[in-house]
């Protein structure tokens, strides 16, 4: 395991962490939980205030004006002071689906697909309806706002809500925007993935640059799906689902900086270095290896050859992996990473996706703290070795022989036996190695065959192989005995229109659950707060405007649960 740094504070949570952010004055930070709790801490990680909002708190942003903006997926947008006082609240019909903050403005996407431009004072500046928006990205410097639409279009608007330009999908269908940011110059940078056919001069995965006038400046291809983008000090950096980190330039050139074992989930720049989140780990890596590396093109047929040459030029063997400056391991998969404006403090949170464990804590780090070497602990699977009492360890060590792979032949394994076992083996070997003993053994086997014939008389001998009919019958019995296990199916997503403009009734239908042998013994429908709302395969629910999530769990006769999720959108 590489070098690491120790946390300044380990902050336990009463519910799953759904967001964290530093205050602009860097005198504290806030953490929100899925149960609606909001905890406010000082710069050392000491809790000084706790409050709560109605519904699930799912979005937390630090405001340039000095406070925190919090969104609830079922309720409204809330603005808190750095000390934790609620300054204002704005009602969002359908709840908050996405939230972004820039100077003087809060941009909110509702569950009904509407975009709200709310001023820092809490007044509505403009409301955009029927946008088809599914995500929001903002440019802190230029004031531009990017609306990612459900058909892979990207609409860029100004702070008044007026459209500046629109980037259209380059495929008729099957195109997805997988990452999107604004760079320091106000250019829009996005990563697209085409699932269907693409033109001959295009890649399935590409990164595009668009200037504020709506002109595409260039593009570059990647080998796999882009999962993270970062505008670093030395240029654009991209992370992929293969665990690779690239430095990308316009003109279809990309340079691999690093390779990790798991997909990249986040990238953040700290000076000339990068903080890269992957699986349960956050790595701090250098980017100056690019000075002696070889740029490679996506269309080059010699990609792997170039990569080997590049590794050799920077002093790496073909199978040698580079070490990070340090590495942090979290008990949960890295989901939330926050860095203060001066780049001195780090907040980290994640979830291990295990319903049977407690919620993972958040970690506070000083990025300038001393680096230490962390000794690798033994695997949990081997922990039983340390539990053997000392007296038993001595006995095992004295009784057991030592195996030498160099000097021991394939037939000689006596070194693994105790003295008593070796004596028995030696006696058996003397008997079994003699020619007479082998002849006697063959004679005994022949006599057994003759006796079998005498006992059988004139009857036909019983064959081990049965007829085709018997074989198929046996196979059918085996298939019937090994009945297929059921698995839950919550049904397709639904889009409904409110009957009276406010609420509507929807049917949750789990009858398509795979259950060929009628093995389901229990049904459980849960809402997005985890409450059980029904125990039958079909139930009716009354829903307000917004996007609602439901979960169906089924229990089979062996005590195994399976779960499926569906969504209902009410407009």
C-alpha positions in Angstrom: 0.0 0.0 0.0 1.4 3.5 -0.9 1.8 6.5 1.4 -1.3 8.0 3.0 -2.4 10.9 5.3 -4.3 10.7 8.5 -7.7 12.4 8.8 -8.1 15.5 11.1 -11.6 14.3 12.1 -13.8 11.2 11.6 -17.4 12.4 11.5 -20.0 9.8 12.2 -23.4 10.1 10.6 -26.9 9.0 11.7 -28.0 8.5 8.1 -26.5 8.1 4.7 -24.5 11.2 3.6 -26.0 12.9 0.6 -23.8 16.0 0.2 -21.0 18.1 1.8 -19.5 21.5 1.2 -17.1 24.0 2.7 -18.2 27.6 3.5 -16.7 30.3 1.4 -15.0 31.9 4.4 -13.4 28.4 5.1 -14.4 28.7 8.8 -16.6 25.6 8.6 -18.5 23.1 6.5 -21.9 21.4 6.3 -23.0 17.8 5.7 -26.5 16.7 4.8 -28.1 13.3 5.4 -30.8 11.5 3.4 -33.1 11.8 6.4 -33.2 15.6 6.0 -30.7 16.4 8.8 -28.1 19.2 8.2 -25.1 19.3 10.4 -22.9 22.5 10.6 -19.3 22.1 11.8 -16.4 24.4 12.5 -13.1 24.1 10.6 -11.8 21.4 13.0 -14.8 19.1 12.5 -16.6 20.0 15.8 -20.4 20.1 15.4 -21.9 23.4 16.5 -25.5 23.2 15.1 -27.9 20.6 13.8 -31.2 21.2 12.0 -33.5 19.4 9.6 -35.7 20.0 6.6 -38.8 18.3 5.4 -38.1 15.4 3.1 -34.8 14.0 1.9 -31.9 16.4 1.6 -30.2 15.4 -1.6 -28.3 18.5 -2.8 -25.9 20.8 -0.9 -24.0 23.7 -2.5 -21.9 26.4 -1.0 -23.1 29.9 -2.0 -20.5 32.6 -3.1 -22.5 34.9 -0.9 -21.4 33.0 2.2 -24.1 30.5 3.0 -25.4 27.1 2.0 -28.1 26.1 -0.5 -29.9 22.8 0.3 -32.5 21.0 -1.9 -35.0 18.4 -0.9 -36.2 15.8 -3.5 -39.7 16.0 -2.1 -39.8 19.6 -1.0 -38.2 23.0 -1.5 -34.9 25.0 -1.8 -33.5 26.3 1.5 -30.9 28.9 2.1 -28.9 28.7 5.3 -26.3 31.1 6.8 -22.8 29.8 7.6 -23.9 29.5 11.2 -26.9 27.3 10.3 -29.8 29.8 10.4 -32.6 29.4 7.8 -32.7 32.7 5.8 -35.3 31.8 3.2 -37.1 28.9 1.6 -38.6 28.7 -1.9 -41.3 26.2 -2.9 -40.5 23.9 -5.8 -43.5 21.9 -7.1 -42.4 18.3 -7.6 -39.3 18.7 -5.4 -35.6 19.4 -6.3 -34.1 17.1 -8.9 -30.9 19.0 -9.5 -29.3 22.1 -8.0 -26.4 24.4 -9.0 -25.2 27.7 -7.5 -23.3 30.7 -8.9 -22.8 34.2 -7.8 -26.2 35.9 -7.2 -28.2 33.0 -8.6 -29.4 29.6 -7.6 -30.5 27.3 -10.6 -32.9 24.6 -9.6 -34.4 21.7 -11.7 -37.7 20.4 -10.4 -39.0 16.9 -10.6 -41.5 18.0 -13.2 -38.7 19.2 -15.5 -39.0 22.9 -14.9 -36.0 25.2 -14.4 -36.1 27.9 -11.7 -33.7 30.8 -11.6 -33.8 32.0 -8.0 -31.9 35.1 -6.8 -29.7 34.9 -3.7 -32.3 37.0 -1.9 -34.9 34.2 -2.4 -36.9 35.9 -5.2 -37.7 34.1 -8.4 -36.1 35.7 -11.5 -37.5 33.3 -14.1 -39.1 30.0 -14.5 -38.6 27.8 -17.6 -41.2 25.2 -18.4 -41.3 22.2 -20.7 -37.5 22.2 -21.1 -36.9 18.4 -21.1 -33.9 19.2 -18.8 -32.4 16.3 -16.8 -29.2 18.0 -15.4 -27.7 21.4 -14.8 -24.1 22.7 -15.0 -23.0 26.3 -14.4 -19.9 28.3 -15.2 -18.7 30.2 -12.2 -16.7 32.7 -14.2 -18.8 33.5 -17.3 -22.2 33.1 -15.7 -23.4 30.6 -18.4 -25.8 27.8 -17.5 -25.9 24.5 -19.4 -29.1 22.5 -19.5 -28.6 18.9 -20.4 -31.8 17.7 -22.2 -33.2 14.2 -22.4 -32.4 13.8 -26.1 -28.7 14.5 -25.7 -29.0 18.2 -26.7 -27.3 20.8 -24.5 -28.9 24.2 -24.2 -26.7 27.1 -22.9 -28.6 30.0 -21.3 -27.6 33.2 -19.6 -28.5 34.4 -16.1 -31.8 35.9 -17.4 -32.9 32.5 -18.9 -32.3 33.6 -22.5 -30.9 30.9 -24.8 -27.3 31.7 -26.0 -26.9 28.6 -28.2 -27.8 25.0 -28.4 -25.7 21.9 -29.1 -27.6 19.3 -31.1 -27.2 15.6 -30.9 -24.9 14.2 -33.6 -26.8 10.9 -33.8 -30.4 10.2 -34.5 -30.6 8.0 -31.4 -28.5 6.3 -28.9 -26.3 9.3 -27.9 -25.6 10.1 -24.2 -23.8 13.0 -22.5 -21.7 11.3 -19.8 -19.8 14.4 -18.4 -19.9 18.1 -18.7 -18.0 21.1 -17.3 -17.1 24.8 -18.1 -13.4 25.6 -18.3 -11.8 28.8 -16.9 -12.3 30.5 -20.3 -16.1 29.9 -20.3 -15.9 27.2 -23.0 -18.3 24.3 -22.6 -16.6 20.9 -22.6 -18.7 17.7 -22.8 -18.1 14.0 -23.3 -20.5 12.1 -25.5 -21.0 8.4 -26.1 -22.7 7.0 -29.2 -24.3 3.6 -28.7 -25.4 3.2 -32.3 -23.6 3.7 -35.6 -21.3 6.7 -36.0 -19.7 8.4 -39.1 -16.4 7.1 -40.4 -14.5 10.0 -39.1 -16.0 10.0 -35.7 -15.4 8.0 -32.5 -18.0 6.3 -30.3 -16.6 8.3 -27.4 -15.6 11.9 -27.9 -14.9 15.1 -26.0 -16.1 18.3 -27.5 -15.1 22.0 -27.0 -17.7 24.7 -27.6 -17.0 28.5 -27.2 -19.5 31.0 -25.7 -20.6 31.8 -29.3 -21.9 28.3 -29.9 -19.1 27.3 -32.2 -17.4 23.8 -31.8 -13.7 24.5 -31.4 -12.6 20.9 -31.7 -13.0 17.3 -30.4 -10.9 14.4 -29.3 -11.6 10.6 -29.1 -11.3 8.2 -26.2 -11.2 4.5 -26.1 -13.9 4.0 -23.4 -16.7 6.0 -21.7 -15.7 9.2 -20.1 -16.9 9.4 -16.5 -15.2 12.6 -15.2 -13.8 15.8 -16.6 -11.6 18.4 -14.9 -10.0 21.6 -16.1 -6.6 21.3 -14.5 -3.7 23.7 -14.3 -2.0 21.9 -17.2 -5.2 21.5 -19.3 -8.2 19.2 -19.6 -8.1 15.9 -17.8 -10.6 13.1 -18.3 -11.3 9.9 -16.4 -12.8 6.8 -18.0 -14.8 3.7 -17.1 -11.6 1.6 -17.6 -9.8 3.4 -14.8 -7.6 5.5 -17.1 -6.8 9.2 -16.6 -5.9 11.2 -19.8 -4.6 14.6 -20.6 -6.7 15.6 -23.6 -6.1 18.3 -26.3 -8.1 19.4 -29.3 -7.0 17.7 -32.5 -7.9 14.2 -31.4 -4.8 13.6 -29.2 -4.9 12.1 -25.8 -2.1 11.2 -23.4 -2.5 8.7 -20.6 -1.3 10.0 -17.3 -2.4 7.2 -15.0 -4.1 3.8 -14.8 -6.2 2.5 -11.9 -7.9 -0.8 -11.4 -11.4 0.6 -11.2 -13.6 3.2 -13.0 -12.9 6.9 -12.3 -15.7 8.5 -10.4 -14.2 12.0 -9.7 -11.3 14.2 -10.6 -10.3 17.5 -8.8 -7.3 19.7 -9.4 -5.0 20.8 -6.5 -2.3 23.0 -8.0 -0.3 20.9 -10.5 -1.6 17.7 -9.0 -4.9 15.7 -9.2 -7.2 14.1 -6.7 -8.7 11.0 -8.4 -11.6 9.0 -6.9 -11.8 5.4 -7.9 -13.8 2.7 -6.0 -13.0 3.0 -2.3 -9.9 5.0 -2.9 -8.9 8.7 -3.4 -5.4 9.0 -5.0 -3.2 12.1 -5.3 -1.1 11.9 -8.4 1.3 14.0 -10.4 0.7 15.1 -14.0 4.3 16.1 -15.0 4.9 12.7 -16.5 3.4 14.2 -19.6 6.7 16.1 -20.3 8.4 12.9 -21.4 5.5 10.9 -22.7 4.3 10.2 -26.2 0.9 11.6 -27.3 -1.3 9.0 -29.0 -4.2 9.3 -31.2 -7.4 7.3 -30.9 -7.3 6.4 -34.5 -3.7 5.0 -34.3 -3.4 1.3 -34.8 -0.3 1.3 -32.6 -1.9 2.5 -29.4 -0.5 -0.3 -27.2 3.0 0.0 -28.9 3.0 3.8 -28.1 2.0 3.1 -24.5 4.9 0.6 -24.0 7.3 3.1 -25.5 6.0 5.9 -23.3 6.4 3.8 -20.2 10.0 2.9 -21.1 10.8 6.6 -21.7 9.6 7.6 -18.2 11.5 4.7 -16.6 8.7 2.1 -16.2 8.7 -1.5 -17.1 5.8 -3.0 -19.0 4.3 -4.5 -15.9 5.3 -1.8 -13.4 2.6 0.4 -12.0 3.2 4.0 -10.9 2.7 4.9 -7.2 0.5 7.8 -6.2 1.8 10.6 -3.9 -0.6 9.2 -1.4 -3.8 7.2 -1.3 -6.8 7.4 1.1 -9.0 4.4 1.6 -12.6 5.0 2.7 -15.0 2.5 4.1 -17.5 3.5 1.4 -17.3 3.9 -2.4 -16.2 7.4 -3.1 -19.2 9.6 -3.9 -18.7 13.1 -2.5 -15.4 15.0 -2.6 -15.2 18.7 -1.5 -12.1 20.9 -1.5 -12.0 24.4 0.0 -11.1 27.4 -2.3 -7.5 27.6 -1.0 -6.9 23.8 -1.6 -5.8 23.1 1.9 -8.8 21.0 3.3 -10.5 18.0 1.9 -13.9 16.4 2.8 -14.7 12.9 1.8 -17.8 10.7 2.0 -19.1 7.5 0.4 -21.4 4.6 0.8 -20.6 0.9 0.7 -23.9 -0.1 -0.9 -24.6 -2.6 1.9 -28.0 -2.4 3.6 -26.8 -4.5 6.6 -24.0 -2.1 7.7 -24.1 1.2 9.5 -23.7 4.4 7.5 -20.1 5.3 6.7 -18.5 8.3 8.3 -17.2 11.5 6.6 -13.5 12.2 6.7 -11.8 15.6 7.1 -8.2 16.0 5.9 -5.5 18.6 5.8 -4.0 18.3 2.4 -0.7 19.8 3.7 -0.4 17.2 6.5 2.6 14.9 6.9 2.7 11.9 4.7 3.2 8.5 6.4 3.7 4.9 5.2 0.7 2.7 6.0 1.6 -1.0 6.6 -0.7 -3.3 4.8 -2.9 -5.3 7.1 -3.6 -9.0 6.6 -6.7 -10.0 4.7 -9.8 -10.7 6.8 -9.9 -14.2 5.3 -6.5 -15.0 6.8 -7.3 -13.5 10.2 -7.9 -17.0 11.7 -4.1 -17.5 11.6 -3.6 -14.9 14.3 -6.2 -16.6 16.5 -4.3 -19.8 17.0 -3.0 -20.0 20.6 0.9 -19.7 20.9 1.2 -23.2 22.3 -0.8 -24.6 19.3 1.3 -22.7 16.9 4.5 -24.2 18.4 3.0 -27.7 18.1 1.9 -27.2 14.5 5.4 -25.8 13.7 7.2 -28.8 15.3 4.9 -31.5 13.8 4.6 -30.2 10.2 7.3 -30.8 7.7 8.5 -28.1 5.3 7.7 -28.3 1.6 10.5 -27.4 -0.8 9.2 -26.9 -4.3 12.7 -27.0 -5.8 13.9 -30.3 -4.3 10.6 -32.2 -4.0 9.5 -34.3 -6.9 5.9 -34.8 -7.9 5.8 -38.2 -6.2 7.7 -37.3 -3.1 5.4 -35.6 -0.5 6.7 -37.2 2.7 8.1 -33.9 3.9 4.5 -32.8 4.5 3.8 -35.8 6.8 4.4 -36.3 10.5 6.8 -39.0 11.7 4.0 -41.4 12.5 2.4 -40.8 9.0 5.8 -41.3 7.3 6.3 -44.7 9.1 2.9 -45.9 7.9 3.6 -44.6 4.4 7.0 -46.4 4.3 5.3 -49.7 5.3 2.7 -49.3 2.6 5.2 -48.3 0.0 7.3 -51.5 0.6 4.2 -53.6 -0.1 2.9 -51.6 -3.0 6.2 -51.3 -4.8 6.9 -55.0 -5.1 6.1 -56.8 -8.4 4.4 -59.6 -6.5 2.0 -57.3 -4.7 0.9 -55.8 -8.0 0.3 -59.3 -9.5 -1.7 -60.3 -6.4 -3.8 -57.1 -6.8 -4.5 -57.9 -10.5 -5.5 -61.5 -9.6 -7.8 -60.3 -6.9 -9.5 -57.9 -9.3 -10.0 -60.7 -11.9 -11.5 -63.0 -9.2 -13.9 -60.3 -8.3 -15.1 -60.1 -12.0 -15.5 -63.9 -12.1 -17.5 -64.0 -8.9 -19.7 -61.3 -10.3 -20.5 -63.4 -13.3 -21.2 -66.5 -11.2 -23.6 -64.5 -8.9 -25.4 -63.0 -11.9 -26.1 -66.4 -13.5 -27.9 -66.2 -16.8 -29.3 -62.7 -15.9 -28.2 -59.8 -18.0 -25.6 -57.6 -16.2 -26.8 -54.3 -15.0 -25.4 -51.5 -17.1 -24.3 -48.2 -15.7 -25.6 -46.3 -18.8 -29.4 -46.4 -19.1 -31.5 -46.0 -22.2 -32.3 -42.6 -23.7 -35.8 -42.6 -22.3 -34.6 -43.3 -18.8 -31.9 -40.7 -19.1 -34.3 -38.0 -20.2 -36.7 -39.0 -17.4 -33.9 -38.6 -14.8 -33.0 -35.3 -16.3 -36.6 -34.1 -16.1 -36.8 -35.1 -12.5 -33.6 -33.2 -11.8 -35.0 -30.1 -13.5 -38.2 -30.3 -11.6 -36.4 -30.7 -8.3 -34.2 -27.6 -9.0 -36.9 -25.0 -9.3 -36.0 -21.6 -10.5 -35.8 -18.9 -7.9 -38.1 -15.9 -8.4 -36.9 -12.3 -8.8 -38.8 -9.0 -8.5 -40.1 -6.9 -11.4 -41.6 -3.6 -10.4 -42.9 -2.9 -13.8 -42.2 -0.1 -16.4 -41.7 3.6 -15.6 -44.9 5.6 -15.9 -45.7 9.2 -16.9 -49.1 10.4 -15.7 -51.0 13.7 -15.8 -52.6 14.9 -12.6 -56.4 14.6 -12.8 -57.2 17.9 -11.0 -53.8 19.6 -11.6 -52.4 18.5 -8.2 -52.7 14.7 -7.6 -53.4 11.5 -9.5 -53.9 7.8 -8.7 -51.3 5.3 -10.1 -51.2 1.5 -10.1 -48.0 -0.2 -8.9 -48.1 -3.6 -10.7 -45.6 -6.3 -9.7 -47.5 -9.2 -11.4 -44.7 -9.5 -14.0 -42.3 -10.7 -11.3 -40.6 -13.9 -12.5 -42.2 -16.6 -10.4 -42.7 -19.8 -12.5 -42.9 -22.2 -9.5 -45.1 -20.0 -7.2 -42.3 -19.6 -4.7 -43.0 -16.0 -3.6 -44.2 -16.0 0.0 -44.1 -12.2 0.7 -44.4 -8.9 -1.2 -43.3 -5.5 0.0 -43.7 -2.2 -1.8 -41.7 0.8 -0.3 -41.8 4.5 -1.1 -38.7 6.6 -1.6 -38.4 7.1 2.1 -38.1 3.4 2.7 -41.6 3.0 4.3 -43.6 -0.2 3.5 -46.8 1.0 1.7 -48.2 -2.3 0.5 -47.8 -6.1 0.9 -49.5 -7.3 -2.3 -48.3 -7.7 -5.9 -50.6 -4.8 -7.0 -51.4 -1.6 -5.1 -52.8 1.8 -5.9 -51.1 5.0 -4.7 -52.2 8.6 -4.7 -49.4 10.9 -5.9 -48.7 14.7 -6.2 -46.8 16.4 -8.9 -43.2 15.3 -9.3 -41.0 12.2 -9.7 -41.6 9.4 -7.4 -39.5 6.3 -6.7 -40.9 2.9 -5.6 -39.2 -0.3 -4.7 -40.6 -3.8 -4.9 -39.1 -6.6 -2.7 -40.2 -10.2 -2.9 -39.3 -13.1 -0.5 -39.1 -16.7 -1.7 -39.6 -19.9 0.3 -35.9 -20.1 1.0 -35.7 -16.7 2.7 -34.0 -14.9 -0.2 -35.1 -11.3 -1.0 -34.9 -9.8 -4.5 -35.6 -6.1 -5.3 -36.5 -4.0 -8.3 -37.2 -0.2 -8.7 -39.6 1.8 -10.8 -40.4 5.5 -11.2 -43.6 7.4 -11.7 -43.6 11.0 -13.0 -46.7 13.0 -12.4 -47.1 16.2 -14.5 
